[in-house]
Amino acid sequence: MAGRLNTVIIVPHSQARFIKFSFSTRTLVAAIGALVVALLLSLVAIGYSGNAVNRRAQVQRLEAENNELAEVNQELSRTIAEVQARLDDFEERTARLALAAGMQLDPAGAVASAGSDRQVGSGGPYDRLPDTPESLRLQGTWIDQQLANVDRRLSETGEALASTPTVSPVVGVLTDGFGSRNDPITGRRAFHRGLDISARRGTPVLAPADGIVVFAGNNGGLGRTIRISHGFGFTTLYGHLHEMRVELGDEIRRGDVIGTVGNSGRSTGSHLHYEVHEDGQAKNPLYFILDRF
């Protein structure tokens, strides 16, 4: 088989001569093998080139994504810094509000378990993580808690002030004070638990603080009497009234007209008998009146 020849004759139409190729079977097999190998190598080369192109595209895409992530990280860093600055400003404002409310910030807030050496207002130091979204969330939660505490304290303080009898209930002349005195009717020594303020009959009597009417009616020697509970341990009493303009259970605001000066009950003249009680004990009303006397 090695010596066997194969002949291929090519006869062109335009020429009388013909072309003849002679080759052995072995040469034919070798040529076909070489062609197959060349074809396989071409396919491998094409596949490698395609993979290289794909890898290049992937690298370019990854580089673009990395550049985009770098820009996003820079923007995030700027945003975190801005938010941190705002939170720091809120902390300072919260500290000032706490100081105005007469309280200290809670040093054991939501960021107490986080990690640095930072001073916050009057509440003392607390630790926090470096500036991260999580640390910002913790700091924001802590500030919210402190603001809630300050708001509650201010609200309680406002209610306490509104419930403290700080103004005179009537415009008049102070004719008798708080303490031991000679009773004007019996002449005997007795303890006077309030103030006597002389004024013309019909002069308006004003509530010195917010409260609720707990008594409105005749009260023996005090005549027509009104008692108001103001909360926070305070009650006030108004005696010898000419008329009462409130009823039991009425809600009163400081400055409301509750009645008028009169001479009812055991009295020697037109005046208002005014008492202030704190936690059940009679107190000198002059200690509470800020606008007169």
FIVO-230769 format. One record per residue: residue in three letters; x negated, y negated, z of N, C-alpha, C in turn. Coordinates in nm, 3 decimals, padded with zeros to 5 digits. Each point is the difference from the previous one (the first is absolute). Example, Ala and Ser with C-alpha at 12.3 -4.5 7.8 and 13.67 -1.06 7.14 Angstrom:
<sites>
     r        nx        ny        nz       cax       cay       caz        cx        cy        cz
   ala   -01.319    00.569    00.780    00.089   -00.119    00.000   -00.090   -00.120    00.000
   ser    00.035   -00.105   -00.072   -00.082   -00.119    00.006    00.077   -00.109    00.073
</sites>
This chain:
<sites>
     r        nx        ny        nz       cax       cay       caz        cx        cy        cz
   met   -00.084    00.120    00.000    00.084   -00.120    00.000   -00.087   -00.123    00.000
   ala   -00.122    00.012    00.060   -00.088   -00.116    00.007   -00.044   -00.042   -00.139
   gly   -00.012    00.099   -00.099   -00.047   -00.038   -00.132    00.111   -00.029   -00.098
   arg    00.121    00.015    00.041    00.113   -00.024   -00.089    00.016   -00.149   -00.023
   leu    00.020   -00.034   -00.134    00.014   -00.141   -00.036    00.145   -00.032   -00.034
   asn    00.032   -00.122    00.024    00.133   -00.053   -00.037   -00.024   -00.119   -00.092
   thr    00.076   -00.002   -00.110   -00.019   -00.104   -00.101    00.127   -00.081   -00.015
   val   -00.017   -00.129   -00.008    00.111   -00.093   -00.023   -00.033   -00.079   -00.126
   ile    00.089    00.007   -00.099   -00.023   -00.069   -00.127    00.102   -00.114   -00.010
   ile   -00.049   -00.121   -00.026    00.085   -00.118   -00.016   -00.010   -00.044   -00.145
   val    00.114    00.001   -00.073    00.004   -00.037   -00.142    00.071   -00.134   -00.013
   pro   -00.073   -00.109   -00.026    00.066   -00.131   -00.017    00.074   -00.003   -00.135
   his    00.112   -00.071   -00.009    00.076   -00.011   -00.125   -00.068   -00.094   -00.097
   ser   -00.074   -00.096    00.049   -00.057   -00.101   -00.089   -00.136    00.042   -00.057
   gln   -00.053    00.108    00.051   -00.131    00.043   -00.048    00.003    00.148   -00.040
   ala   -00.093    00.035   -00.091   -00.007    00.140   -00.044   -00.081    00.083    00.096
   arg   -00.088   -00.070    00.074   -00.084    00.071    00.096    00.080    00.031    00.126
   phe   -00.040    00.098    00.073    00.067    00.035    00.124   -00.103    00.003    00.112
   ile    00.047   -00.003    00.119   -00.087   -00.001    00.118    00.021    00.130    00.074
   lys   -00.110    00.064    00.040    00.009    00.131    00.065   -00.079   -00.006    00.131
   phe    00.068    00.048    00.107   -00.066    00.010    00.132   -00.005    00.147    00.039
   ser   -00.113    00.042    00.044   -00.014    00.137    00.048   -00.052   -00.005    00.144
   phe    00.059    00.075    00.087   -00.043    00.003    00.141    00.036    00.135    00.058
   ser   -00.076    00.035    00.099    00.023    00.130    00.062    00.114   -00.009    00.102
   thr    00.050    00.113    00.041    00.108    00.005    00.100   -00.049   -00.055    00.133
   arg   -00.125    00.031    00.033   -00.054   -00.050    00.125   -00.003   -00.153    00.000
   thr   -00.040   -00.054   -00.117   -00.004   -00.146   -00.010    00.140   -00.059    00.016
   leu    00.097    00.070   -00.060    00.140   -00.046    00.010    00.047    00.001    00.146
   val   -00.032    00.108    00.070    00.041    00.011    00.142   -00.067   -00.110    00.083
   ala   -00.130   -00.021   -00.030   -00.073   -00.103    00.075    00.058   -00.139   -00.026
   ala    00.035   -00.024   -00.128    00.057   -00.131   -00.034    00.135   -00.021    00.068
   ile    00.081    00.108   -00.002    00.132   -00.012    00.067   -00.020   -00.022    00.149
   gly   -00.095    00.074    00.060   -00.028   -00.018    00.144   -00.046   -00.140    00.030
   ala   -00.090   -00.050   -00.086   -00.048   -00.137    00.021    00.113   -00.100   -00.011
   leu    00.091    00.024   -00.095    00.115   -00.090   -00.016    00.091    00.003    00.122
   val    00.021    00.122    00.052    00.085    00.012    00.119   -00.064   -00.070    00.119
   val   -00.133    00.020    00.015   -00.070   -00.065    00.111    00.006   -00.152   -00.014
   ala   -00.022   -00.045   -00.125    00.006   -00.145   -00.024    00.139   -00.055    00.033
   leu    00.102    00.078   -00.042    00.137   -00.043    00.029    00.025   -00.006    00.151
   leu   -00.046    00.102    00.074    00.018    00.001    00.145   -00.074   -00.116    00.066
   leu   -00.122   -00.023   -00.049   -00.077   -00.111    00.055    00.069   -00.133   -00.028
   ser    00.059   -00.010   -00.117    00.073   -00.123   -00.034    00.120   -00.019    00.092
   leu    00.071    00.111    00.024    00.116   -00.010    00.090   -00.044   -00.039    00.142
   val   -00.110    00.062    00.046   -00.051   -00.034    00.133   -00.041   -00.146    00.007
   ala   -00.068   -00.045   -00.106   -00.044   -00.139   -00.003    00.118   -00.095   -00.001
   ile    00.102    00.037   -00.080    00.121   -00.086   -00.004    00.066   -00.004    00.138
   gly    00.011    00.120    00.065    00.061    00.004    00.134   -00.080   -00.080    00.101
   tyr   -00.132    00.011   -00.004   -00.084   -00.074    00.094    00.012   -00.150   -00.023
   ser    00.003   -00.036   -00.130    00.016   -00.143   -00.030    00.133   -00.052    00.051
   gly    00.106    00.082   -00.016    00.132   -00.041    00.051   -00.001   -00.014    00.151
   asn   -00.064    00.096    00.069   -00.008   -00.009    00.146   -00.080   -00.122    00.044
   ala   -00.109   -00.027   -00.075   -00.080   -00.118    00.033    00.081   -00.127   -00.015
   val    00.079   -00.005   -00.106    00.086   -00.118   -00.021    00.101   -00.012    00.113
   asn    00.059    00.115    00.037    00.098   -00.002    00.109   -00.066   -00.043    00.131
   arg   -00.123    00.053    00.025   -00.068   -00.038    00.123   -00.034   -00.149    00.001
   arg   -00.042   -00.049   -00.118   -00.028   -00.143   -00.008    00.125   -00.082    00.028
   ala    00.113    00.046   -00.054    00.126   -00.071    00.025    00.038    00.006    00.148
   gln   -00.024    00.119    00.061    00.029    00.012    00.143   -00.089   -00.091    00.083
   val   -00.129   -00.004   -00.037   -00.092   -00.087    00.072    00.043   -00.146   -00.012
   gln    00.037   -00.042   -00.122    00.045   -00.137   -00.020    00.127   -00.029    00.081
   arg    00.091    00.101    00.002    00.123   -00.019    00.076   -00.029   -00.010    00.150
   leu   -00.091    00.088    00.047   -00.037   -00.006    00.142   -00.068   -00.131    00.035
   glu   -00.085   -00.049   -00.088   -00.065   -00.128    00.025    00.102   -00.112    00.008
   ala    00.099    00.004   -00.092    00.105   -00.102    00.003    00.081    00.009    00.129
   glu    00.031    00.126    00.041    00.074    00.017    00.125   -00.081   -00.047    00.119
   asn   -00.131    00.030    00.000   -00.085   -00.046    00.110   -00.006   -00.152    00.007
   asn   -00.011   -00.063   -00.118   -00.001   -00.147   -00.002    00.131   -00.056    00.053
   glu    00.111    00.066   -00.040    00.131   -00.044    00.047    00.012    00.019    00.151
   leu   -00.049    00.116    00.049    00.005    00.025    00.145   -00.088   -00.100    00.075
   ala   -00.114   -00.035   -00.058   -00.087   -00.098    00.065    00.071   -00.135    00.011
   glu    00.071   -00.040   -00.106    00.075   -00.125    00.005    00.112    00.008    00.104
   val    00.069    00.116    00.002    00.108    00.019    00.099   -00.057   -00.006    00.141
   asn   -00.116    00.063    00.022   -00.062   -00.002    00.133   -00.039   -00.142    00.041
   gln   -00.051   -00.075   -00.096   -00.036   -00.138    00.030    00.124   -00.081    00.036
   glu    00.107    00.020   -00.077    00.124   -00.071    00.029    00.056    00.042    00.135
   leu   -00.009    00.132    00.029    00.047    00.050    00.130   -00.081   -00.060    00.114
   ser   -00.132   -00.010   -00.020   -00.085   -00.060    00.103    00.038   -00.145    00.025
   arg    00.025   -00.074   -00.108    00.041   -00.140    00.015    00.135   -00.009    00.072
   thr    00.092    00.090   -00.038    00.132   -00.001    00.064   -00.010    00.033    00.148
   ile   -00.083    00.101    00.034   -00.018    00.037    00.140   -00.058   -00.116    00.079
   ala   -00.098   -00.069   -00.061   -00.060   -00.114    00.069    00.103   -00.110    00.023
   glu    00.086   -00.026   -00.100    00.103   -00.103    00.015    00.101    00.039    00.107
   val    00.044    00.127   -00.004    00.096    00.047    00.101   -00.061   -00.005    00.139
   gln   -00.129    00.038    00.011   -00.067   -00.003    00.129   -00.005   -00.142    00.055
   ala   -00.029   -00.096   -00.089   -00.005   -00.140    00.044    00.138   -00.045    00.049
   arg    00.105    00.040   -00.072    00.136   -00.037    00.043    00.034    00.063    00.134
   leu   -00.037    00.128    00.018    00.029    00.067    00.127   -00.077   -00.065    00.114
   asp   -00.125   -00.039   -00.026   -00.077   -00.069    00.104    00.067   -00.130    00.039
   asp    00.054   -00.071   -00.100    00.070   -00.125    00.029    00.126    00.027    00.082
   phe    00.073    00.108   -00.036    00.119    00.036    00.076   -00.036    00.036    00.144
   glu   -00.115    00.066    00.018   -00.044    00.034    00.136   -00.021   -00.126    00.083
   glu   -00.066   -00.099   -00.060   -00.027   -00.123    00.072    00.131   -00.071    00.036
   arg    00.093   -00.002   -00.093    00.130   -00.064    00.029    00.075    00.076    00.109
   thr   -00.007    00.134   -00.008    00.066    00.081    00.102   -00.061   -00.027    00.137
   ala   -00.133   -00.015    00.004   -00.066   -00.029    00.128    00.045   -00.135    00.055
   arg    00.015   -00.100   -00.088    00.046   -00.132    00.046    00.144    00.007    00.050
   leu    00.085    00.076   -00.071    00.138    00.016    00.045    00.005    00.071    00.135
   ala   -00.086    00.102    00.016   -00.003    00.072    00.128   -00.042   -00.093    00.112
   leu   -00.099   -00.084   -00.027   -00.045   -00.095    00.101    00.112   -00.096    00.038
   ala    00.075   -00.048   -00.103    00.113   -00.091    00.027    00.109    00.069    00.080
   ala    00.013    00.132   -00.020    00.103    00.076    00.072   -00.048    00.044    00.138
   gly   -00.126   -00.033    00.034   -00.052    00.038    00.130   -00.029    00.146    00.015
   met   -00.046    00.064   -00.108   -00.027    00.143    00.006   -00.130    00.029   -00.074
   gln   -00.049    00.122    00.016   -00.118    00.045   -00.069    00.039    00.106   -00.101
   leu   -00.077    00.003   -00.111    00.023    00.104   -00.099   -00.039    00.135    00.058
   asp    00.070    00.103   -00.043   -00.027    00.135    00.048   -00.129    00.052   -00.063
   pro   -00.104    00.024    00.080   -00.125    00.049   -00.059    00.007    00.146   -00.042
   ala    00.104    00.072    00.040    00.013    00.142   -00.036    00.101    00.015   -00.111
   gly   -00.018   -00.077   -00.108    00.094    00.002   -00.112   -00.028    00.114   -00.095
   ala    00.062   -00.009   -00.119   -00.009    00.109   -00.096   -00.140    00.017   -00.055
   val   -00.085   -00.105    00.006   -00.135    00.012   -00.054   -00.101    00.033    00.107
   ala    00.043    00.027    00.121   -00.095    00.023    00.107   -00.086    00.123   -00.026
   ser    00.047    00.093   -00.082   -00.077    00.121   -00.027   -00.082   -00.010   -00.127
   ala   -00.004   -00.114   -00.064   -00.071   -00.011   -00.125   -00.147   -00.037    00.018
   gly   -00.089   -00.082   -00.030   -00.142   -00.006    00.029   -00.091   -00.117   -00.028
   ser    00.004   -00.126    00.057   -00.105   -00.104   -00.002    00.014   -00.087    00.123
   asp   -00.083   -00.104    00.014    00.003   -00.081    00.122    00.067   -00.134   -00.028
   arg    00.127   -00.008    00.000    00.067   -00.121   -00.042    00.083   -00.056    00.111
   gln   -00.002   -00.134    00.016    00.075   -00.068    00.106    00.131   -00.050   -00.057
   val    00.109    00.022    00.071    00.130   -00.045   -00.046    00.065   -00.084    00.108
   gly    00.005   -00.130   -00.022    00.074   -00.089    00.088   -00.029    00.024    00.146
   ser    00.104   -00.007    00.081   -00.015    00.019    00.144    00.015    00.145    00.039
   gly    00.018    00.088   -00.098    00.024    00.140    00.032   -00.127    00.079    00.021
   gly   -00.118   -00.062   -00.022   -00.124    00.072    00.020   -00.041    00.075   -00.126
   pro   -00.112    00.074    00.007   -00.052    00.066   -00.119    00.079    00.124   -00.035
   tyr    00.001    00.034   -00.127    00.050    00.128   -00.043   -00.083    00.045   -00.119
   asp   -00.001    00.128   -00.028   -00.081    00.055   -00.107    00.086    00.031   -00.121
   arg   -00.064   -00.009   -00.118    00.072    00.036   -00.120   -00.097    00.053   -00.104
   leu    00.051    00.068   -00.099   -00.082    00.052   -00.109   -00.048   -00.114   -00.088
   pro   -00.106    00.024   -00.082   -00.036   -00.101   -00.100    00.121   -00.028   -00.090
   asp   -00.006   -00.113   -00.071    00.116   -00.042   -00.079    00.039    00.106   -00.102
   thr    00.107    00.068    00.025    00.055    00.102   -00.089    00.151   -00.016    00.002
   pro    00.070    00.056   -00.101    00.147   -00.006    00.004    00.058    00.055    00.130
   glu   -00.061    00.109    00.052    00.052    00.058    00.123   -00.022   -00.094    00.119
   ser   -00.118   -00.062    00.006   -00.025   -00.092    00.111    00.093   -00.121   -00.009
   leu    00.028   -00.045   -00.122    00.092   -00.112   -00.016    00.140    00.039    00.047
   arg    00.040    00.123   -00.032    00.132    00.045    00.045    00.008    00.004    00.152
   leu   -00.107    00.053    00.063   -00.002    00.006    00.146    00.000   -00.139    00.061
   gln   -00.079   -00.089   -00.058   -00.006   -00.137    00.053    00.134   -00.070   -00.016
   gly    00.065    00.021   -00.116    00.131   -00.060   -00.022    00.103    00.052    00.099
   thr   -00.005    00.130    00.027    00.092    00.059    00.098   -00.023   -00.060    00.138
   trp   -00.127   -00.015    00.038   -00.033   -00.058    00.131    00.051   -00.144    00.010
   ile   -00.022   -00.080   -00.105    00.047   -00.138    00.002    00.152   -00.004    00.012
   asp    00.068    00.090   -00.073    00.146    00.004    00.006    00.047    00.032    00.143
   gln   -00.068    00.092    00.066    00.036    00.034    00.138   -00.021   -00.120    00.093
   gln   -00.112   -00.069   -00.018   -00.027   -00.115    00.087    00.099   -00.113   -00.024
   leu    00.036   -00.023   -00.127    00.099   -00.104   -00.029    00.135    00.035    00.060
   ala    00.034    00.130   -00.002    00.126    00.042    00.062   -00.003   -00.027    00.150
   asn   -00.116    00.028    00.065   -00.012   -00.027    00.143    00.011   -00.150    00.030
   val   -00.068   -00.082   -00.083    00.005   -00.145    00.020    00.142   -00.051   -00.021
   asp    00.065    00.050   -00.106    00.137   -00.044   -00.028    00.093    00.036    00.115
   arg   -00.018    00.121    00.053    00.084    00.041    00.114   -00.025   -00.088    00.122
   arg   -00.128   -00.032    00.026   -00.031   -00.085    00.114    00.057   -00.141   -00.019
   leu   -00.016   -00.054   -00.121    00.053   -00.134   -00.026    00.153   -00.002    00.012
   ser    00.063    00.109   -00.048    00.144    00.008    00.009    00.044    00.005    00.147
   glu   -00.071    00.081    00.079    00.034    00.009    00.143   -00.023   -00.135    00.068
   thr   -00.111   -00.066   -00.036   -00.029   -00.131    00.059    00.106   -00.101   -00.037
   gly    00.041    00.003   -00.129    00.105   -00.092   -00.044    00.131    00.024    00.072
   glu    00.034    00.128    00.018    00.123    00.031    00.073   -00.010   -00.043    00.145
   ala   -00.117    00.021    00.060   -00.018   -00.040    00.140    00.012   -00.152    00.015
   leu   -00.060   -00.074   -00.093    00.009   -00.145    00.007    00.143   -00.047   -00.020
   ala    00.071    00.064   -00.094    00.139   -00.039   -00.026    00.089    00.033    00.119
   ser   -00.043    00.097    00.081    00.082    00.042    00.115   -00.041   -00.068    00.130
   thr   -00.101   -00.083   -00.003   -00.045   -00.069    00.122    00.069   -00.135    00.010
   pro    00.069   -00.029    00.111    00.075   -00.126    00.014   -00.095   -00.118    00.020
   thr   -00.040   -00.064   -00.109   -00.104   -00.103    00.006    00.051   -00.143   -00.014
   val    00.129   -00.020   -00.021    00.053   -00.136   -00.014    00.106   -00.025    00.105
   ser    00.020   -00.128    00.032    00.103   -00.036    00.098    00.138    00.022   -00.060
   pro    00.092    00.059    00.076    00.134    00.026   -00.056    00.087   -00.125   -00.012
   val   -00.040   -00.110    00.065    00.084   -00.120   -00.003   -00.087   -00.124    00.018
   val    00.043   -00.108   -00.060   -00.068   -00.128    00.019    00.064   -00.070    00.120
   gly   -00.079   -00.025    00.106    00.055   -00.062    00.119   -00.110   -00.034    00.099
   val    00.043   -00.021    00.125   -00.092   -00.038    00.106   -00.013    00.116    00.097
   leu   -00.125    00.037    00.030   -00.024    00.108    00.094    00.027   -00.052    00.142
   thr    00.105    00.055    00.064    00.040   -00.049    00.132   -00.033    00.097    00.112
   asp   -00.028    00.124   -00.030   -00.035    00.096    00.105   -00.085    00.109   -00.063
   gly   -00.106    00.039    00.073   -00.094    00.096   -00.055    00.015    00.139    00.056
   phe   -00.094    00.084   -00.037   -00.002    00.141    00.038   -00.066    00.014    00.137
   gly    00.061    00.082    00.087   -00.061    00.027    00.129    00.091   -00.033    00.117
   ser   -00.061   -00.004    00.119    00.077   -00.026    00.122    00.047   -00.145    00.004
   arg    00.127   -00.022    00.045    00.058   -00.134    00.006    00.117    00.002    00.098
   asn    00.052   -00.118    00.034    00.124   -00.012    00.077    00.117    00.006   -00.096
   asp    00.089    00.095    00.025    00.117    00.014   -00.086    00.079   -00.131    00.003
   pro    00.034   -00.057   -00.118    00.069   -00.130   -00.003    00.140    00.004    00.059
   ile    00.058    00.119    00.013    00.136    00.010    00.053   -00.001    00.042    00.147
   thr   -00.076    00.103    00.034   -00.002    00.049    00.138   -00.106   -00.070    00.085
   gly   -00.101   -00.058   -00.066   -00.108   -00.065    00.073   -00.099    00.097    00.059
   arg    00.020    00.128   -00.016   -00.090    00.100    00.054   -00.116    00.026   -00.098
   arg   -00.108    00.051    00.061   -00.115    00.032   -00.083    00.032    00.123   -00.083
   ala   -00.027   -00.006   -00.128    00.030    00.113   -00.090   -00.100   -00.001   -00.116
   phe   -00.010    00.114   -00.063   -00.092    00.011   -00.113    00.076   -00.028   -00.129
   his   -00.048   -00.098   -00.073    00.062   -00.038   -00.127   -00.074    00.073   -00.113
   arg    00.069    00.089   -00.074   -00.066    00.087   -00.096   -00.010   -00.058   -00.140
   gly    00.032   -00.128   -00.013   -00.008   -00.059   -00.133   -00.024   -00.150    00.005
   leu    00.035   -00.066   -00.109   -00.008   -00.146   -00.009    00.139   -00.057   -00.012
   asp    00.020   -00.120    00.056    00.123   -00.076   -00.024   -00.036   -00.118   -00.089
   ile    00.067   -00.005   -00.116   -00.026   -00.107   -00.096    00.128   -00.079   -00.018
   ser    00.001   -00.124    00.047    00.120   -00.083   -00.009    00.015   -00.056   -00.141
   ala    00.123    00.002   -00.049    00.032   -00.054   -00.132    00.149   -00.029   -00.004
   arg    00.040   -00.082   -00.096    00.142   -00.033   -00.012    00.080    00.124   -00.035
   arg    00.122    00.002    00.050    00.090    00.111   -00.031    00.019    00.009   -00.152
   gly   -00.009    00.122   -00.054    00.015    00.022   -00.144   -00.131   -00.001   -00.076
   thr   -00.113   -00.029    00.071   -00.130    00.005   -00.067   -00.030    00.143   -00.044
   pro   -00.042    00.019   -00.126   -00.025    00.138   -00.049   -00.109    00.070    00.079
   val    00.022    00.128    00.025   -00.100    00.086    00.061   -00.052    00.094   -00.109
   leu   -00.132    00.000   -00.020   -00.060    00.076   -00.108   -00.070    00.125    00.053
   ala    00.002    00.104   -00.081   -00.074    00.121    00.035   -00.150   -00.027   -00.016
   pro   -00.082    00.028    00.102   -00.143   -00.027   -00.009   -00.080    00.108   -00.073
   ala    00.067    00.110   -00.038   -00.068    00.109   -00.070    00.105    00.092   -00.061
   asp   -00.045    00.089   -00.088    00.090    00.098   -00.059    00.046    00.099    00.107
   gly    00.119    00.055   -00.018    00.048    00.099    00.095    00.142    00.043   -00.027
   ile    00.056    00.073    00.096    00.138    00.051   -00.008    00.073   -00.039    00.129
   val    00.122   -00.048   -00.017    00.081   -00.039    00.116    00.044    00.127    00.074
   val   -00.038    00.009    00.128    00.036    00.117    00.080    00.106   -00.034    00.105
   phe    00.030   -00.129    00.018    00.106   -00.040    00.092    00.051   -00.138   -00.042
   ala    00.129   -00.016    00.000    00.062   -00.129   -00.030    00.134   -00.004    00.074
   gly    00.004   -00.072    00.111    00.123   -00.006    00.079   -00.022   -00.073    00.130
   asn    00.097    00.005    00.091   -00.010   -00.064    00.131   -00.089    00.084    00.091
   asn   -00.085   -00.068    00.077   -00.096    00.069    00.086   -00.006   -00.068    00.137
   gly    00.113    00.000    00.071    00.005   -00.053    00.136   -00.043   -00.146    00.007
   gly   -00.099   -00.028    00.087   -00.043   -00.137    00.020   -00.067   -00.062   -00.121
   leu   -00.044    00.082   -00.094   -00.063   -00.055   -00.121    00.104   -00.040   -00.105
   gly    00.127    00.031    00.027    00.104   -00.038   -00.094   -00.015    00.073   -00.133
   arg    00.029   -00.071   -00.109   -00.013    00.062   -00.131   -00.150    00.021   -00.029
   thr   -00.032    00.126   -00.023   -00.140    00.038   -00.010   -00.026    00.085   -00.124
   ile   -00.115   -00.020   -00.058   -00.047    00.083   -00.113   -00.135    00.058    00.038
   arg   -00.017    00.129   -00.029   -00.129    00.065    00.019   -00.042    00.059   -00.135
   ile   -00.126   -00.024   -00.037   -00.053    00.049   -00.128   -00.121    00.088    00.027
   ser   -00.001    00.118   -00.064   -00.116    00.088    00.004   -00.083   -00.025   -00.125
   his   -00.128   -00.034    00.020   -00.086   -00.035   -00.113   -00.094    00.113   -00.040
   gly   -00.001    00.109    00.075   -00.096    00.105   -00.028   -00.135   -00.033    00.062
   phe   -00.092    00.096   -00.007   -00.134   -00.016    00.057    00.007   -00.039    00.148
   gly    00.108    00.041    00.068    00.013   -00.024    00.144    00.061   -00.133    00.039
   phe    00.036   -00.085   -00.098    00.052   -00.133    00.032    00.153   -00.005   -00.005
   thr    00.059   -00.066    00.102    00.142   -00.036   -00.001    00.011   -00.144    00.051
   thr    00.102   -00.070   -00.047    00.025   -00.138    00.046    00.145   -00.013    00.040
   leu    00.025   -00.094    00.093    00.135   -00.022    00.052    00.034   -00.148   -00.005
   tyr    00.126   -00.031   -00.033    00.047   -00.138   -00.015    00.130   -00.012    00.080
   gly   -00.001   -00.083    00.107    00.118   -00.010    00.086    00.062   -00.139    00.002
   his    00.122   -00.006    00.055    00.078   -00.124    00.013    00.041   -00.059   -00.135
   leu    00.019    00.087   -00.103    00.034   -00.047   -00.133    00.141   -00.056   -00.006
   his    00.018   -00.094   -00.091    00.135   -00.051   -00.026    00.073    00.093   -00.097
   glu   -00.067    00.036   -00.105    00.058    00.097   -00.094   -00.109    00.096   -00.047
   met    00.045    00.118   -00.040   -00.092    00.102   -00.051    00.033    00.023   -00.148
   arg   -00.100   -00.006   -00.084    00.022    00.013   -00.144   -00.053    00.132   -00.056
   val   -00.029    00.092    00.087   -00.043    00.133   -00.042    00.079    00.104    00.077
   glu   -00.004    00.122   -00.049    00.069    00.110    00.066   -00.097    00.115    00.025
   leu    00.045    00.093    00.082   -00.081    00.116    00.033   -00.039    00.074   -00.128
   gly   -00.130    00.028   -00.014   -00.049    00.076   -00.116   -00.047   -00.086   -00.116
   asp    00.022   -00.132    00.007   -00.045   -00.087   -00.109   -00.153   -00.002   -00.008
   glu   -00.051    00.002   -00.123   -00.144   -00.016   -00.021   -00.031   -00.149   -00.013
   ile   -00.101   -00.042    00.073   -00.033   -00.143    00.011   -00.138   -00.025   -00.057
   arg   -00.016   -00.116   -00.064   -00.131   -00.044   -00.047   -00.039   -00.126    00.076
   arg   -00.131   -00.017    00.019   -00.049   -00.119    00.069    00.059   -00.126   -00.066
   gly    00.057   -00.088    00.084    00.058   -00.124   -00.050    00.150    00.006   -00.021
   asp    00.061    00.121    00.007    00.146    00.010   -00.014    00.069   -00.064    00.120
   val    00.112   -00.066   -00.025    00.080   -00.057    00.110    00.082    00.113    00.061
   ile   -00.020    00.024    00.131    00.071    00.109    00.066    00.112   -00.052    00.090
   gly   -00.002   -00.129    00.032    00.104   -00.058    00.086   -00.028   -00.147    00.023
   thr    00.071   -00.057    00.098   -00.021   -00.142    00.033   -00.012   -00.016    00.151
   val   -00.068   -00.108    00.040   -00.021   -00.029    00.142    00.134   -00.032    00.065
   gly    00.016    00.048    00.122    00.124   -00.025    00.072   -00.021   -00.009    00.150
   asn    00.108    00.025    00.074   -00.001   -00.013    00.146    00.081    00.112    00.062
   ser    00.005    00.116   -00.070    00.082    00.110    00.049   -00.070    00.071    00.117
   gly    00.079    00.070    00.081   -00.057    00.072    00.114   -00.030   -00.094    00.115
   arg   -00.093    00.042    00.084   -00.037   -00.079    00.117   -00.109   -00.098   -00.041
   ser    00.039   -00.122   -00.031   -00.092   -00.098   -00.054    00.035   -00.140    00.052
   thr   -00.102   -00.084    00.009    00.022   -00.137    00.048    00.002   -00.101   -00.113
   gly   -00.018    00.045   -00.120    00.001   -00.093   -00.113   -00.030    00.074   -00.130
   ser    00.016   -00.071   -00.110   -00.022    00.062   -00.131   -00.149    00.030   -00.019
   his   -00.031    00.127   -00.014   -00.138    00.040   -00.024   -00.003    00.144   -00.048
   leu   -00.117    00.041   -00.045   -00.023    00.139   -00.042   -00.092    00.068    00.100
   his    00.043    00.114    00.051   -00.089    00.083    00.081   -00.063    00.102   -00.095
   tyr   -00.134   -00.001   -00.007   -00.073    00.082   -00.098   -00.100    00.090    00.071
   glu    00.009    00.130   -00.029   -00.092    00.097    00.061   -00.072    00.079   -00.109
   val   -00.124    00.041    00.030   -00.078    00.088   -00.086   -00.045    00.120    00.083
   his    00.025    00.120   -00.050   -00.041    00.122    00.068   -00.093    00.080   -00.092
   glu   -00.108    00.048    00.059   -00.094    00.084   -00.074   -00.016    00.131    00.075
   asp    00.034    00.109   -00.069   -00.004    00.134    00.061    00.079    00.003    00.130
   gly    00.114   -00.067    00.001    00.089    00.004    00.114   -00.034   -00.098    00.111
   gln   -00.109   -00.075   -00.012   -00.041   -00.094    00.103    00.025   -00.143   -00.047
   ala    00.060   -00.083    00.090    00.023   -00.140   -00.033   -00.134   -00.073   -00.009
   lys   -00.019   -00.076   -00.109   -00.122   -00.076   -00.022    00.034   -00.148   -00.010
   asn   -00.096   -00.082    00.030    00.020   -00.145   -00.013    00.015   -00.035   -00.147
   pro    00.116   -00.047   -00.043    00.020   -00.031   -00.142   -00.098   -00.103   -00.054
   leu   -00.055   -00.085    00.090   -00.094   -00.101   -00.048   -00.125    00.063   -00.060
   tyr   -00.033    00.124    00.042   -00.117    00.067   -00.056    00.020    00.037   -00.147
   phe    00.128    00.002   -00.043    00.029    00.044   -00.136    00.042   -00.114   -00.093
   ile    00.048   -00.109    00.057    00.047   -00.111   -00.083   -00.122   -00.079   -00.052
   leu   -00.012   -00.005   -00.132   -00.116   -00.065   -00.060    00.030   -00.137   -00.059
   asp    00.127   -00.033   -00.018    00.034   -00.123   -00.072    00.044   -00.114    00.092
   arg    00.020    00.027    00.130    00.048   -00.106    00.090   -00.056    00.020    00.139
   phe    00.029   -00.101    00.081   -00.033    00.001    00.143   -00.152    00.014    00.019
</sites>
